């Protein structure tokens, strides 16, 4: 499997608790793939950049793996790498 719907991937990577929440966020324009707004059915592939919003937190991740099942957190975290810019911004926000 080398591609998957973005709503399934976001759920499997544990960005959102349910697939319907992931789909809602995509419908609201809070998820993009490579700079373009992503509808829930848009497919994501390894190497794609996915900027997204989790509440007030903005994150940008690079897809490293595809999984249609939601596994433990360590496996979910192996599906992506967070960009250095958003990781640093998230840490600064947590300090305040």
Buried (B, 14 or more C-beta within 10 A) or exposed (E): EEBBBBBBBBBBBBBBEEBEBBBBBBBEEBBBBEEEEBBBEBBBEEEBBBBBBEEEEBBBBEBBBBBEEBEEEEBBEEBBEBBEEBBEBBEEEEEE
